[in-house]
Amino acid sequence: MNVIDLRSDTVTKPSPAMWNMLRSLDNSKIGDDVLGEDPTINELEEKAAKIIGKEAALYVTSGTQGNLVSLLSHTHPGDQILVEELSHLYMNEVESATRIGGLMIRTYPSNKGVPSFEHLQEITQNNEDTNEHPITLFCTENTHNYYGGTVIKPSHLANMKKFTERNNLKLHLDGARIFNAAVALGLPVTEFTKHVDSIMFCLSKGLSCPVGSIVAGSKQFILKARKFRKMVGGGMRQAGIIASFGLVALEQEWIQRLKEDHYHAKLLAEGLRQFDFPISIPEPETNILIITFPEKVRVSKFIGGIRKEGVLAFNIDKHRVRFVTHYGITKEDIHLAIKKIGIILKAMFK
Ligand SMILES: Cc1ncc(COP(=O)(O)O)c(C=O)c1O
């Protein structure tokens, strides 16, 4: 059976052009990256910094590692950091900020990632108080995974920047899917990144690389991040072999391909709405569709049912299921998935 895997954009495999890039490598194109001598990684980091509009960039093993080294580079142990309450950084990074960074996480609520600045100002008003650990960093996530791949507009990022400047904080963006945000609004990615001090973005999600993420910021920040990457075991040697895929991933044409994924997510939402079951199906902004079932429905039964039909998705909690569209999923796959999901829904709601 042809399996339509909509669990995550992390399941993507490299494109033919990426394999060609790998085949074009020889020993002259790789070296010891901990010594800064891997020409392919150096090229990738330069290319990434340019595209993202920052002075320098660093290749890291994963998004989780990229976020951690960014946090470590901006803070000191004992500092407090402001993190959105449903962010990946808070929910899914195994408390690395606390356990490795010695940081105290203060969560803030938000409307799809956009906070109330009055509330934030209340939190930071005691920042000069000697009885409290200083708050030194504010983190945001764009697109926002748990709200369903929603986009935080550049104007909101500008407000975050104003808030952080007013309060002498640094601003870190978990931009695992920042290119999805840029493509969705038809804006250059720098319209988003110009407002932040640092960004992490993933090569291994919609951009379809097998491994790796990028951290970017000022030269001074990246010097620190490079040391912290070593500290957390991320100093690799002839890593140009895996990083080479990133050179293809950062071509404009490949970035713009994300539009296809967004279109497929919309098609999926439309298709599922046609069935007219009591499920909440929002209009996806990018490549993530999160649908919400009524209280009485057992979502695990739905996930098991569609799996048997050859469609994979994740249940993100007791009531919600996440579908993610990505490279390798075609329009035909989406039509077939709708049909198969329909079979299960009909059986569940009959
Ligand atoms: C928003 C967000 N940030 C960070 C990460 C971490 O990336 P990685 O899985 O490469 O560690 C993910 C992964 O799913 C994510 O969705």
The ligand as a Gaussian input file, in Angstrom:
#p B3LYP/6-31G(d) Opt

LIG

0 1
 C        8.822000      25.000000      15.927000
 C        9.925000      24.001000      16.077000
 N       11.077000      24.398000      16.633000
 C       12.108000      23.549000      16.785000
 C       12.025000      22.239000      16.373000
 C       13.187000      21.314000      16.610000
 O       13.790000      20.827000      15.462000
 P       14.556000      19.429000      15.469000
 O       13.546000      18.359000      15.386000
 O       15.452000      19.512000      14.267000
 O       15.338000      19.342000      16.743000
 C       10.838000      21.776000      15.794000
 C       10.732000      20.373000      15.350000
 O        9.697000      19.839000      15.038000
 C        9.757000      22.681000      15.646000
 O        8.583000      22.299000      15.113000

